Amino acid sequence: MKKTLIAAASTTFLLAGCSTTETEKAAPKENEKKVLYTMESYDLLSVDPADAITSNIFNQIYEGLYRFDANNELVPAAAKSHSVSEDGKVYTFKLDQNAKWSDGKPVTAENFRYAYERVIETNSLFAYLLEPVKETKVIDDQTLQIELKRPTPYFLSMTTFGTYMPVREDIVKQQGEQFGTDPKTNVYNGPFTFKKYQAEQGYTLAKNADYADRKNVKIDEVDVKIIKDPMLAINLFETGELDVAPLNSENVVTYKNKKEYNTFSDSRMFFIRMNQKTDALKDQKTRQAIDAAYDKKALTETLLGNGSLPADYIVPKELDLKYDKTRQIESSFDAAQAKQVLADQKLELTMIIEDDDVSKKIGEYIQGSLKQQNVDVKLLSLPKKERLAREGRGDYDLSLASWAPDYQDATTYLNLFMTGNPFNMMDYSNKQYDKLLKQAENELDQDKRLELLSEAETMLLDDQAISPVYQRKNAFLQNTEVKNLARHNVGTDISYKYVEINRK
């Protein structure tokens, strides 16, 4: 396939042939369907696993070789079992013979081999995630063998991510350029399939009748609304039209002692990209001063108020406890020092943010802090798709971005900023940084490897390629009649597969 896969940000969904119906009641009768009513703050960008930007959806409609269960343990999924060679380089997966696509056809080893090949051939932004793979072989319909270039202790966790999920070649060829743009015309091997979709409004997922583990899927449908205003989400929760709603800082105090109140610490990092194509941002001291100009502790405690952590690091805490021991973290906030560098420059910068309520408030906070240092920041609020497209083109000065780990290792963050990585959208390049990561890649002594990675992170932050802002903690409301809505801090944020509902 010679098609070039552009950034998911520029992918546009086709409208499904039907519109969404009026919201169903959140308290159905005993003989009615069990439906989870939930929300996302942004629309889907694609259902093509090669375009894994909106990663939450892939864990619901596809199934990789392994997945994280409700307790965040790695468990077999499309694979029934696996074995690893003594040198740690060859993984042999036995697929579940009962695994089927939503049109009844069996899931085969070739579906995985083809999917991986396609990610590379289409120049997917996520092709770098397949870098550890040397060769993929189909032994038979139910046996897939993956040979790695080097032992990769976190490889199994990589197979849970969208990039490693299977794709049917016949469906791709049938749909051509439209593959992944209309969710209702695709086939899926995960717990759910699409029932309906309407752009910028929402979508409904239905239990996949052909899913191998369907007996453990206890709900019939998931109704997902696109809601960008937290207050609207809370109001819908209060009226019983949502089972789950995020809380912003203004509402945490109100609900903190309610039985519906929940929190979850995850590994998503929010940070500011500083585009070094912008003349003023080519200067390291200027970038360092911008980072020092705003109080991250005050931002998280006062503005967010949900337990999120101020970040002067990019690899999240508790992703790897051994890695955490290799580094010392100190606050970078120093308004006086920032003013010495910035006051006389009279900089005018544009900062792109997403069009949700939280991003707008963070943008305004940073804008105000920089204004005190004589830096004029214009905020440009964009839908997620447009922000990603602007980043991809390098058409910005500052950008409030975020990243969640694709797999359980520090490199899921650090590799982003290597020279040539498609997600290094700041024109940042440091040969010594690249060298450290390459050394870590080939280091078999795990303690030495972690030290190399920690040294690389320190270098990245000293260069101030980015300005880390915070590590997210979610405060949210959840209907007490809903159980086992699994949240994850690696790969996708959430799993609907394990949900149980007991309406009263």
N, C-alpha and C positions, 0 to 999 in steps of 0.2 A: 504494500500500500504506500503510495507516494504522497498522500494528502498530508499537509502540514497542520498539526494540531495547534491552534493558537491558544493563548491563555484562556482559562475558563472564564475569565472576566469578560471576554468578548463573545461568549456563547449566548445565543438568544433562544429561549424556548418557544416552540410553537404553541399556540393556544389549543388546549384540548377541545374536542368537538362538543363538549357540554359545559354548562356553567355550574358553579357551586349552588347547592340548594340552601334553603334557610337552615340556620343552626338547629340541630336536633337537640332535644331535651337531654340534659346531663344526668337525668335520673330515670332510665328506662324501666319498664315493667319487667317482671321476672322472665318472661318469654321473649323479650326483645334482645337485640344484639348488645354485646358488651363493647362499648366504644370508649376509647381514651380521647379526651379533648385537650389538646395541647397547642403550642405555638412555637414559632421561630421569628426572629427579628428581621430576617432577610429571606428573599425568595431563593428557590433552587437556581443554580447556574447550569447544571447539566446532570444527566444520569449516565454519563459515559464514565466508567471507572478510570479511564486514562486521564480524565479531567476531574481530579478528586478534590477540588477546592471546597465545595460544600460537602464535607466528609460525613456529616451526620446521617445523610440519607442512605449512603452506601451500606452501612451496617444493618439497615432495616430491609433493604430490597435485594442485596447480594449477600453471598457468604463466601469468605475466603477459606483457606485451608484450616486456619484456627481463628478463634474469636475470644474475647474476654467475656467471662460469665458475670452473673449478678454480683459475685464477690471479687471481681477483678482478677480472677485467676484465668490463665490461658488454658483453653480446653479445645479438643478437636471439634471441627465444624464440618466443612465439606470433606475433610480428611477424617478417616476413622482412626488412624494411627500413623506414627512415623518412626523411623529409625535413623540414626546418625552414624557415619563411619568413624573409626577410631581417631582419624586425624581431624575430625570435626568439620570436614569440607563437603561431604556428600549427604544430603537429606533425601530419604526415600519415603514418599507419602503414599499410603493406601487410602484410596477414596472410599467414601460411604457408597455402597452399591445401591442404596435407596435414594441417593441424591438425584433430584430431577429439576429441570427447568419448569417454569410456570405453564409451558405448553405441553408438558408431559414427557419431553425428551430427556434422556439421561445426561447428567453432568459427567463429563469425561476429562481425562488427563489432558487431552488435546485442547480443550477449552481454556485451560490454564496456560499451556505452552503458547497458544496463539495470542492470548491476552498479553503476556509478557513481551512477546515479539512485537506486537502492535504498539505497545507503549514506546518502545525504542524507535520503531520505524516512523511513527507519526510525530516524533520530536516533542513528546509530551513534556510539560514543565516538570512532571514528576518522574521522568526517566532516570534521574540520578538515584532514585530509591532502589533501582535494580542494579546499581553499580557493583554490589558484592557478588552478583550472580555471574558465573563463568559460562554455564551451559544448562539448558533445561531439556530433559529427554522424556519422551513418552515410552514407557516400558510396555504397557498395555492400557486398555481403556480405563482401568482403575488404579494404575500405578504411575506416579509422576516422580521423576528423579531430578533434583536440583543440585548441581555442583557449584560450590562457591570458590571464589578466588583465594580466600583465606578463611580461617575459622572466624565465625561471627556469632558471638554468644547471644546476641539479642535478635537473631534472625527470625525465630518463630514469632516474635511480636510484630515483625515487619509484615508477616503474611496476613495480619488482621486488617491492614490498611487497604483502601480502595484500589490502589495501584496493583495490588496482588490478587485482585478478584477476577473470576473467570468471565470470558466473553464468548458469545457464539459467533463464529466466522460467517455462517450463512445469514444471520440477522444483520451483521455489519455490512456485508456486501449487498444485501437486499435494500437497506436504507441509505447506503452511501453517505453523502455529506450530511444527511439529516439524522444520522445515528446519534442518539443521546439527547436530541432536542425535543422530542415528544415522548414523555414518559409512558403514555398509554400504548404505544406501538412496540415497546421493547418486551423482552422476556427476562425473568429474574429467577434466581435460585435461592433467595433468602426467605425470611419468615413472612414477608409481606410483598404484595404487588400494588400497583397503582389502580385505584378505582376511578378517581377523577382528579383533575388539576386545572387551576385557573391562575394565570400569571398574576403575581403581586397580591393575590387574595388568599390562596392556600391550596391544600390538596388533601385527599383522603386515601389512606392505605388500607387494603383489605388483606385478611389472613390468606396466605398462599396455600391453596388446597393441595398442591403438589410438593410442598416443603417436607423434607425427610423427617425433621423433628417437630412436625406440626402438632403432635399430641401434647407438647410442652408449651405451645403458644395458647394462652388462655383467653385472649381477647379476639374479637372479630374484626374490629376496625380501629384505625387511628385517624382522628380528624385534626389536621394541622392548619392553623391560621397564621398568616403573616401579619404580625403586629409590631409596630416600631415604637409605640407609645406605652411605657410601663404602666401609666395610670389607667389606660384603656384595658390593659391586660388584667390589672387588679380588679377593676370594675366587673369585668366578665367573669373573673373567678368568684367574686362576691355574689353574682347573680346565678352561679351554677353553670355558666356556659364554657368555663375552662376548668380543667382539673389541676393545671400547673400554671403558675405565673411568677415571673421574676420580680424581685423587690429592688427598688432604688433606695438611695440613702434616706429620702424623706419618709419612707414607709417602714424601714427596718424597725425603728423604735415602736411604731404602732402595733406591729405584728409579732414582735420578738417573743412574747410570752404566750402566743396562741399555739394551739396544738398543730395547726397546719404549717407552722414555720419550720423551715429546714435550711441547712447550709451544707455546702460541699466544697472542699478545697481541691482545685484542679491544677493543671500544669500549663494552662494557657498564659502566655506572656504578652503583655502589651508594651509596645516600644515605638519610638519615633525614628523613622528612617530620615537620614539627613543626606540629601542628594548632592554628591560632590561634583556634579556637573554644574551646579550653581556656584558662581565665582566666589561668593562670600563663604560658602561652606567647604571650599577646598582647604581652608586654613584650620588646622587641628585645634588651635587655641580657641577659635571662634566656636567650633563644635563643642568643645569642653565647657565653654562658658554658657552655651545654651542649655546643656545638661545640668549645670550647676545653678541655673537661674530659677528653677521652680522646686518647691518643697514637696517631694513625693510622699512623705509621711503625712503631711496635712491633706494632700489630695486623697489618699486612701482612707484616712480616719474621718475627715470632715465631709468630703464630697461624695465618696462611695459609701462609707459607713457600713460595709458588709463583711469586714474581716479580710479584705484583699490586702496583700503585702506590698509595701513600697519596694521597688526593685532597683538595685544597683548591680544587677547581674542579669544574664540572659538565659542561662541554663536554670530552669526552675528548681526551687528547693524540693527535696524529697523525691525527685525523679529517680535519683540514684544516691542512696545514703552514703555510700563509700566515696562517691565523687564530692559530696558536700563537705567531707572532712579535708579535702585538698585545698580549700580556698578560704580566704578571709574577706568578708564583705563590709565595706564602710560606706557611709552616706556621702554622696557627692554634692549635696546642697551647700552652696556658699554664695549667697546673693551678692555680698560685697565684692568677692573676687570676680563674679560674673559681670558686675557693673564696670569694673576697671577695664575689662576687655571689650565690652559691648557698647558702653555709653556713647563713645565718640564715633562709632561706625554708622549709626543711624540706618540700620538695616531695615529693608522692607522685604518680607518673605510671605509666601503663600503656603498655608498648611491645609492639606486635604484630609478630611475626616469622613466617616460614614454618617448616614442620615438618621441614626437612631439617637434616642435621648441621652444615653450614657456618653457616647462619643462626642456629642455636642457639648455636654457639660465639661468633659475633660479638655476638649479643645479650647473652650472659653477660659478655663482655669489657666492653662498654659499661655494662652494669648495675653491674659491679664498680667501674669508673672513676667513675661518678656517685655510687656509694655513698660513696666517699672525699670527695666534695664535699657530703655530707649530703642527697643526693637519693635517695629510695627508688623504685626502678623495678621494677614487677612485669612479668615477661615472660609474654606470652600467645602460645603456639605454635599456629599454624593452618595447615591446607592452603591452598595458593595461592588457590584459589577463594574461600575464606572471608576471607582477608586482603584480597583485592581488593574484596570486597563490603563489608567494614567500612570500608575507605578511602572507597569510593564514598558510603557513608552519613555519613561524617565521624565514625564511632563509634570514636575512638581518640585518644590523646594523641601518642604517637610511633609511627612505623611504619618498619621497615627495608624499603625499596623498591629497585627497580632499573629501569634503562631502557637498552635498546640502540637505536642509531640506526635510524630507519625509512628514512632517506635520507642522502646524504653532504653535510651542511651543519650548521652550528652551531644553526640554528633548530629542528632536530629535537629538541633539548633545551630551548632557551630559550623556545620557544613554549608549552611545557607549563605554564609558570607565569604566563602572561598571564591577566588578569582574564577569567573566563568559560570558559577552556579546560576541557573535561571532566576532564582529568587534573590540574588544579590543585585538589587535594583537601585543601588546608591552610587555606582561607579567606584566602589571600594576595592582596592587591591593591595595586598601586602604579601610579598613572596615568603617572608619568614612565617607568617601566619599559615599560609598554605603548606609550608614545609613541616610545621609542627603537626598539622592534621594528617599529613601523609605518613609521618613517622608513627603517629598513634595508630594509624590504620594497619600498619605492619608489625606493631609491637605485641608480642604474645604474652609478655609479663603484664598482667592486668593492673598492678599497682603503678608500674612505670607508665602504662598507657593513660591512666587517669591523671597522672602528673602532667603529661604532655598536653592533654586536653584542657586542664586547668590553666596551664601556661598560655595556651592559645586564647582562652576566654579573657584572661587578664590583658593580653595584647590587644584584642578586639575592643575592649572597653577603654584602654589607654588611648588607642587611636580615635576613640569616640566615633566609630563608624555609625553607631546608633545611640540613642538615648533610651535605656530601659525605663519604663514608667511604673508598671505594677504587675504582680502575679495575682491572677484572679481568684477570688473566692466568691462562690455564688450564694446569695441568700434568695430563697424562693418559697412560695406557698405551694403546698401539695394537698389535694383532697385526701383526707384520712381513709377514704374508701378505696384508694388506689395504693397498691403495694408493689414492691419489687421493680420500680422504675429505675433501672440500673444506670448509674453515672460513672464515667471512666475518665481517668487522667492521662490515658495514652490512646492515640488514634481518634476514633469517634468519641464525641462527648457523652452519648446516651444510647441505650438499647431499649427498644419497646418489646423485644421478644419475651422478656420475663415478667411483664406486667400482669398483675391479677387485680380484678375489680369486683367489689362486693357492694353494689348499690343497696341502700337501705330505704 
